[in-house]
Structure formats: C-alpha cells, structure tokens
Amino acid sequence: MSLEEAKKCAAYKAVDEYVKDNTVVGVGSGSTVVYAVHRIAERVKAESLKLVCIPTSFQARQLIIEHGLVLGDLECNPKLDCAIDGADEVDAKMVLIKGGGGCLLQEKIVASCADRLVVIADYTKDSEKLGQQYRKGIPIEVAPMAYVPIKGKVEARYGGNLKLRMAVAKAGPVVTDNGNFILDWTFPDDKEHDWDAVNREIMMIPGVVDTGLFVGMATKAYFGQKDGTVTERSA
C-alpha cells in the first residue's frame, strides 16, 4: 500500500468516528487533510449532515469551498466540537510537531477552540520521541524584524541550529498567511527535552508568534499503516 493510501485510511477512519451531525469541525492543513475533507463531503451528501467547517489556512479554506461544504469562522463559531489535522511527527506522549506546511499559528488557534483535536497521519509520522523520523526541525513563527535575535537566543539557550525557511517559487523567505517568517529549529536530539517547558520559554521571547510544538492538545491520533490497517493512540 502506498503512503497516500495509508494517509487516506487514517483520514477516513477519523472522520467516520469523530464527525457528527450538527457540529462545528476544524479543518486542518496538509496532504492528509485533503482525504479528510473528501470523506466529510461524501458523508454530508450521503447522510445530509449539517456541519460548519472552520479552516486553518488558505489551503483549508479552498478545500472547504471546492467540496461545497459550509465555510465558517471563529467570530461566528468560537467553539468547535472537533478539529481534524495532520502532523509532521507524533511522539509516544502525544506531543506533536506541526508547521511543515507553514500553517502552525492558525492550526494551533483552531485546535485550541476545539473540544477534541484528532490527528491523522501515515506510519512515517509515528515516533517514540520527537526528531526520530522528522528531521526538518520545529517551526517557530516569528515577526520578521525579530528573526535574527530570536535565532541567537534559542541557539544560546537550547543549542541546535535555527534556519530561516526560504520560499521555493519566490525570492527570499517564506511568508506565512499571517505575514510572518518561519525559523526551523533543528534541536539536539541526544538528550531528553521537557517540551512543555521548552515551548513556554520560547513563547516568552519577544517576537515569537507561536511554535510548532503542540503539547497536551491532541486527543487521539490515527496512523495509516503499510498493510491498510490503522493504529490509534490516545492522550
């Protein structure tokens, strides 16, 4: 079974178990979420579900519109029943690295408004500890004027290396949906980290908007496997 089919299996199972009638659903970002939105649209059509979908990015917004789903926002729907989103890596304690696609801030805001954050991923995202499989580091969204001081402060405090994420189809750095830059922090993986404490300390640095560390937020994770099965992990 291909990686894409594994993603699809995880997405379908999560949608079937967590999306209910007359609810507000957060729609995450990334490649696995595409399958989740497709399954949500199938169920809305087949079961006449009444849902409001809250996007976490420009990509998510377009997916919702393209599939004919009801588009909402946090102004009208500040409380969500669940949010379904992908992850770049999930450790044994259900700490997530998110933001490989650059949407970490809006993803975290939407997740924080949901009763349940449900993670969908393929087997390559399932790790015992962070950094075991995902080697691109932890994204940190920062105000553009502060990226150099923040880079120096995090490296001095925790070690590792922070690199400004560069754009592919434009000259210069990636600019998020919120007009910020992203620093990718390749952290030392030869020691144990208290990710809750690390996240809180980094968030206190002036100019840091948010981090791709999602600590104590995920309710359940679904991992699509090579053989078509789906393994689950609960918080």
Secondary structure, 3 states (H helix, E strand, C coil): CCHHHHHHHHHHHHHHHHCCCCEEEEECCCHHHHHHHHHHHHHHHHHCCCEEEEECCHHHHHHHHHCCCCECCCCCCCCECEEEECCCEECCCCCEECCCCCCHHHHHHHHHCECCEEEEEEHHHECCCCCCCCCCCEEEEECHHHHHHHHHHHHHHHCCEEEECECCCCCCECCCCCCCEEEEEECCCCCCCCHHHHHHHHHCCCCEEEECEECCCEEEEEEECCCCCEEEEEC
